[in-house]
Amino acid sequence: MIFDIAVIGAGPVGIAFACGFANTNLKVVIVEKQTKKIIENPKIDGLEIALTHHSANILKELDVWDHIPAKLISVIKEARVLNGSSKYFLDFKHRQIQKECLGYLIPNNLLKKYLYKRLKKLTNVTLVNGVNCTSINTNNKEYSSIQLSNEKKIKASLVVASDSRFSKARSMMGISTFTHDFDKNMIVCRMEHEKPHDNIAYEFFRYSQTQASLPYIKKQSSIVTTVTKNTSSTLMKISDKNFNKEMQSNFNNFFGKMKIIGKRYSYPMITTYSKKFVAQRFALIGDAAVGMHPVTAHGFNLGLRGIEILTKEIKFAIKRNVDIGLPIVLRKYQIRLHCIAIPLYLSTNGIVSLYTNSTVPAMLTRQFVLRAVNFIKPIKQTFLQVLR
Ligand SMILES: Cc1cc2nc3c(=O)[nH]c(=O)nc-3n(C[C@H](O)[C@H](O)[C@H](O)COP(=O)(O)OP(=O)(O)OC[C@H]3O[C@@H](n4cnc5c(N)ncnc54)[C@H](O)[C@@H]3O)c2cc1C
């Protein structure tokens, strides 16, 4: 099987990347370990993805966004960040970026479903599902090859891995990562509540736990609770009735009565940053390149920025008749992605470390930082810039 590009992992980033080669002569293959049935109808995983305007535009260009029913996408008009038990909040408003909203919210399973619907229409993309990539060989000057668990081998000018933040492809290539284990879990679920959310997202940084809500359609929100592993296993086990009560009290009755819809899902808070994004005829994209902490909701957004850069470099190389696997093509992607990802990764990890620290100096700094960001325009603009 000979292709121009072989993608390992048909998660949202891998599929979006492949969709970027619609209307080209490039032959693309995606290898995914899950079955076609699951790829076609992804299971609810509790993740509700907040998207920036830039990401929505990328999805429009990929001809995905306009096919998602508008009633399944909610808008985020404002975001408020609160510290400890203080009523003071840092706020970001849609007017501050001169747009009708700050961003959008869409369930991850729907995002994946509509990305796959687009992929299915592309005649130059082949999906090989239900198989694992078991090894990668990049020693040949002309092509890279990947070995599949079904004994088949794929040769391609370029292999791109988008197989999650715990990427096996990355390890097979000997690429190491900076890893930070926050030793906490994030519990996510959808809840219905008595009082309206008015399309405002909230982040309550308490001392032992962080409680966030992202406004979904009607009176529903995605509720995100970050807690220690011990508390998380208790919260995952208690009955729905007790969980509802617990959330109501965690939000200080802010939303009135709260009721869980569906299941709770728990994710470990481990962030990863690959020491390099490219190697000979090989590139990392999505979480495999940078696995962000979800608190600032940058993960998939950053993944889309990365594939936007890589796709442009590949198309530019093709126009000039340059081999797409050459270091000159891939290195430009690596440099440009580092420039965007390093500040986001470090500032997000810094925010989490500061706002989960309950020492007195940290508590004072937390209050000061909220006020500084609210009042010092250039700092606020730096945060808002990312949402445009
Ligand atoms: C709690 C939480 C909340 C989040 N909220 C947001 C948000 O609001 N906004 C935002 O932008 N991002 C958010 N994110 C991040 C976002 O979910 C990820 O960035 C995104 O899912 C990454 O997509 P991916 O395709 O890179 O990887 P994944 O979604 O991890 O997909 C990897 C794919 O590779 C496949 N695979 C793995 N190994 C192999 C193999 N050996 N062979 C073949 N296939 C393989 C897997 O089956 C899977 O389909 C959140 C994440 C979490 C955990």
The ligand as a Tripos MOL2 file, in Angstrom:
@<TRIPOS>MOLECULE
LIG
   53    58     1     0     0
SMALL
NO_CHARGES

@<TRIPOS>ATOM
      1 C1        -11.6520   16.9570   30.1960 C.3       1 LIG1
      2 C2        -11.1830   17.5160   28.8590 C.ar      1 LIG1
      3 C3        -11.7860   18.6810   28.3670 C.ar      1 LIG1
      4 C4        -11.3300   19.2320   27.1470 C.ar      1 LIG1
      5 N1        -11.9050   20.3940   26.7010 N.ar      1 LIG1
      6 C5        -11.4180   20.9850   25.5680 C.ar      1 LIG1
      7 C6        -11.9660   22.2120   25.0980 C.ar      1 LIG1
      8 O1        -12.9020   22.7790   25.6710 O.2       1 LIG1
      9 N2        -11.4310   22.7810   23.9750 N.ar      1 LIG1
     10 C7        -10.3950   22.1900   23.2940 C.ar      1 LIG1
     11 O2         -9.9350   22.7490   22.2900 O.2       1 LIG1
     12 N3         -9.8780   21.0120   23.7080 N.ar      1 LIG1
     13 C8        -10.3600   20.3990   24.8160 C.ar      1 LIG1
     14 N4         -9.8390   19.2010   25.2340 N.ar      1 LIG1
     15 C9         -8.7370   18.5770   24.4440 C.3       1 LIG1
     16 C10        -9.2520   17.7590   23.2540 C.3       1 LIG1
     17 O3        -10.1940   16.8150   23.6870 O.3       1 LIG1
     18 C11        -8.0440   17.0750   22.6030 C.3       1 LIG1
     19 O4         -7.0840   18.0610   22.2960 O.3       1 LIG1
     20 C12        -8.4120   16.3310   21.3210 C.3       1 LIG1
     21 O5         -9.3320   15.3060   21.5700 O.3       1 LIG1
     22 C13        -7.1510   15.7080   20.7070 C.3       1 LIG1
     23 O6         -7.4770   15.0190   19.5380 O.3       1 LIG1
     24 P1         -6.4400   14.0190   18.8490 P.3       1 LIG1
     25 O7         -7.0830   13.5960   17.5850 O.co2     1 LIG1
     26 O8         -5.0970   14.6570   18.8020 O.co2     1 LIG1
     27 O9         -6.2800   12.7990   19.8700 O.3       1 LIG1
     28 P2         -7.3410   11.7580   20.4310 P.3       1 LIG1
     29 O10        -8.6970   12.3770   20.5190 O.co2     1 LIG1
     30 O11        -6.7450   11.2330   21.6740 O.co2     1 LIG1
     31 O12        -7.4280   10.6140   19.3210 O.3       1 LIG1
     32 C14        -6.3770    9.6900   19.0990 C.3       1 LIG1
     33 C15        -6.8610    8.5940   18.1650 C.3       1 LIG1
     34 O13        -5.7720    7.7160   17.8470 O.3       1 LIG1
     35 C16        -6.1990    6.3600   17.9270 C.3       1 LIG1
     36 N5         -5.0040    5.5300   18.1930 N.ar      1 LIG1
     37 C17        -4.2280    5.5370   19.3170 C.ar      1 LIG1
     38 N6         -3.1940    4.6800   19.1860 N.ar      1 LIG1
     39 C18        -3.2880    4.1150   17.9510 C.ar      1 LIG1
     40 C19        -2.5160    3.1570   17.2250 C.ar      1 LIG1
     41 N7         -1.4020    2.6050   17.7390 N.pl3     1 LIG1
     42 N8         -2.9210    2.7930   15.9720 N.ar      1 LIG1
     43 C20        -4.0360    3.3420   15.4430 C.ar      1 LIG1
     44 N9         -4.8140    4.2580   16.0770 N.ar      1 LIG1
     45 C21        -4.4460    4.6510   17.3130 C.ar      1 LIG1
     46 C22        -7.2260    6.3830   19.0570 C.3       1 LIG1
     47 O14        -8.1100    5.2860   19.0000 O.3       1 LIG1
     48 C23        -7.9440    7.7180   18.7990 C.3       1 LIG1
     49 O15        -9.0190    7.5780   17.8860 O.3       1 LIG1
     50 C24       -10.2820   18.6010   26.4290 C.ar      1 LIG1
     51 C25        -9.7100   17.4080   26.9180 C.ar      1 LIG1
     52 C26       -10.1530   16.8670   28.1170 C.ar      1 LIG1
     53 C27        -9.5130   15.5880   28.6340 C.3       1 LIG1
@<TRIPOS>BOND
     1     1     2 1
     2     2     3 ar
     3     2    52 ar
     4     3     4 ar
     5     4     5 ar
     6     4    50 ar
     7     5     6 ar
     8     6     7 ar
     9     6    13 1
    10     7     8 2
    11     7     9 ar
    12     9    10 ar
    13    10    11 2
    14    10    12 ar
    15    12    13 ar
    16    13    14 ar
    17    14    15 1
    18    14    50 ar
    19    15    16 1
    20    16    17 1
    21    16    18 1
    22    18    19 1
    23    18    20 1
    24    20    21 1
    25    20    22 1
    26    22    23 1
    27    23    24 1
    28    24    25 2
    29    24    26 1
    30    24    27 1
    31    27    28 1
    32    28    29 2
    33    28    30 1
    34    28    31 1
    35    31    32 1
    36    32    33 1
    37    33    34 1
    38    33    48 1
    39    34    35 1
    40    35    36 1
    41    35    46 1
    42    36    37 ar
    43    36    45 ar
    44    37    38 ar
    45    38    39 ar
    46    39    40 ar
    47    39    45 ar
    48    40    41 1
    49    40    42 ar
    50    42    43 ar
    51    43    44 ar
    52    44    45 ar
    53    46    47 1
    54    46    48 1
    55    48    49 1
    56    50    51 ar
    57    51    52 ar
    58    52    53 1
@<TRIPOS>SUBSTRUCTURE
     1 LIG1         1 GROUP 0 **** ****
